Amino acid sequence: MTVRSIRRIVTDALMAAKVKAPTITAHSLRHTCADLLIRAGANITDVQAEMVKALEQVADTINRRIAAI
């Protein structure tokens, strides 16, 4: 999965939701998710652990795809 493909997925999802915000990125959505979890009362340590876990999963996916080439 490339940066371009992730950007396209986010852009397509935003267009489908009729959101016109060209500055929204996958990274900004990640921050929004963490912020909403914390505002909803989630423990900041748990949110941080989930963000790291998600990042590791993305890295694993990328590494598998690169290895398959």
Summary of the structure (lengths in Angstrom):
residues: 69
radius of gyration: 14.3
end to end distance: 11.7
largest distance: 42.9
contacts: 136
relative contact order: 0.10
helix: 75%
strand: 0%
